[in-house]
Amino acid sequence: MLQHKHILLGVSGGIAAFKAAALASKLTQAGASVKVIMTEHAKQFVTPLTFQALTRERVYDDTFAEKDPEKVAHIDIADWADLFIIAPATANVIGKAAHGIADDMLLTTFLAATCPVYFAPAMNVNMYQHPAVVENMNTLKERNYTFIEPGDGYLACGWVGKGRLAEPDEIVAFLEAEEKAHTPLAGKKLLVTAGPTYEYVDPVRVFTNPSTGKMGFAVAAEAAAMGADVTLIAGPVHLNALPGVKRINVTTAEEMYNEVTKIYSSMDIVVKSAAVADYKPKTILAQKAKKQNGDMDIPMERTKDILAELGKKKTHQLLIGFAAESNNIVEYAKDKLERKNLDMVIANNITSEDAGFRSETNRVIIVQREQNPEDMPLMTKTETAKEILARIENMLIKDA
Ligand code: CTP
C-alpha cells in the first residue's frame, strides 16, 4: 500500500527519535519515497546524516535554508507529500501544532500540508496525561488529524506507563491500513473469475484449455490488498487460497454461470478473466466411453456466454472482460467491448510466447471506451493486475 507513496516523516526532539530511524528505513523498504524533517531538538538525539543515509534524500531542518531558488522548500515538500507522519511527536510539537505556531521547518510544513497528517506521540506518562497535552491532542483530533497511540511500558525516563512511541512496525501497519481504507477500491465488491472450465465427455474425459488461473488470481490478490471486498470464482486450478479473498470453486461453465449470476447484482466490479469453454458435449456419458475402431465424433453445443449475459443485465457494475486473440487484436477487442456491453477489455495475443496461457508474464492491450488502446509492455501478471486495477480506480474516481 505504501509503494511509490510520498511520505514526509517529521522527527521532533525526544529520545524516541532513535526509533524514527528504524521507521524511515521500514517506510523506504515498503517502497515509499521518504523525506525527513527534523527539529533542532531532534538533532540532539540523532544526526541528519542517519536519515539521509536511510532515505537517500536530503534532510530538511531549517526553514530558511532555501537551497533551490525556484522553490519555497516547506511549501514544496508539503505539496509533494501524500502523507505526513510526525514520529515521535513531543508534547511541544503537539502543542504548537494545535495552536498554529510555525517557528521551524516541521511546523511550517505541517501548516502548509493538505495531505493526511498522523501524530505518533512519545513522552513521559505524566506529560501524556497532562490536561494541556490532552486538550491539544483533542484539538488536533477535532481537526481530523489522526493519532497513533503510544504503547504502555518502561519509559526512558524511568517511569512505567503510557508514552512509548508505537513500534515502527506498528506505525507502518497503521499507515498501510489507513491507505487501504481510503483507496477508491476500498469496500467495493469485486468479483473475479479465473482459470479454465472442464466440460465432461464421460466420467474421466474433459474438454478444457491450458489456462492456469494466474492472471485472475493476481487480480484478486492485488484488489484485496487495495481494500476491495473480493470474491474469486475459480475453475479447476492448482493455486492456493488467497488471504482475505472469498473463493468459490467450480468445474464447468454452467456452474460458473450459476455462481456468478447468484451474486452479480450485489457486485460493483466484475473482472472475467476465466477462460470459459464456448462449447460442451451435448450429452455426458454416464460410463467411460470404450475405444472403438475408427474416428469418433462428439456432438457439441454452446455454453452460455457468461460475460455477454452480465453485459445484458448490467445496472451499476463495471464489467471487464478478457480477449484471447491471435490476430486483429484491437479490432476484435473493440468489437467485444461493444457486443458484450463492457467497460474495458484486456486483450492478449495468444501467439506471443511470453504472454497468455501458462506464461508467468503478460503483454496486453487495454481497450476502454473513448480512449486510445494502450499497448502495455511485457510485465509480470501481478504488474498487469496492478495496471488493470489502476484503470478501474480511475473509472471509479470519474464516476464518483
Ligand atoms: N467468456 C464468458 N463465457 C463464455 C466464454 C467467454 O464469460 N462462455 C468471457 C471470458 O471470461 C472472457 C471473454 O468472455 O472475459 C472473452 O472470451 P473469448 O473466448 O476470448 O472470446 P469470445 O467472446 O468467446 O469470442 P470469440 O470466441 O469470437 O473470440
Boltz pocket constraint, residues with backbone or C-beta under 6 A from the ligand:
constraints:
  - pocket:
      binder: B
      contacts: [[A, 253], [A, 272], [A, 273], [A, 274], [A, 275], [A, 276], [A, 277], [A, 278], [A, 303], [A, 304], [A, 305], [A, 306], [A, 307], [A, 308], [A, 320], [A, 321], [A, 322], [A, 323], [A, 324], [A, 325], [A, 336]]
      max_distance: 6.0
